[in-house]
């Protein structure tokens, strides 16, 4: 049986220069599952509902419910204003099955996260949104693995940093939206993005 060909990351890193938080997933789902050309594009992924709930008390703030799409322009404006950068911990993968599950992703080329952080001088926190993302990041930095919802400190170029391990925003992760949002709320408060 032939090994699947490596798939290159389809998006550029989203790096607002004033970002204080870098959020890293593993890798985007297959493009057939996208409803916008941006991060967390699968309509059944809850990341943008979590952000709407946290920052606007409205889980549908970034959702066009009639069209069953996310509002990309609103999301991008929000991320710039709030200071949140996005990318993934892999820049090339092999999909071992025809789905978006992390357990069937083989990382061919990990992202150089240090290179991303060099472009974000105000960033003091990194979030991983899944086990594979956490494992991949920890191969690059000397940092303990936090439990889901917790954080661990590390140094990057003499800059004190925190790694937060958040629950996956995928609906495959067995936790209600509101419970996931509470983990994200605590983290956002700790780093000063929410009052």
Secondary structure, DSSP 8 states (H G I E B T S, - for coil): ------EE-SS--B--TT-SEEEEES----GGGBSSSSSS-BTTB-HHHHHHHHHHS-TTTTEETTTTEE-HHHHHHHHHHHTEEEEESEEEEEESSSS--GGGEEEEEE--HHHHHHT-TT--EEEE-SHHHHHHHHTTS------TT-EEEEEETTEEEEEEE----BTTSSS-HHHHHHHHHHHHHHTTS--
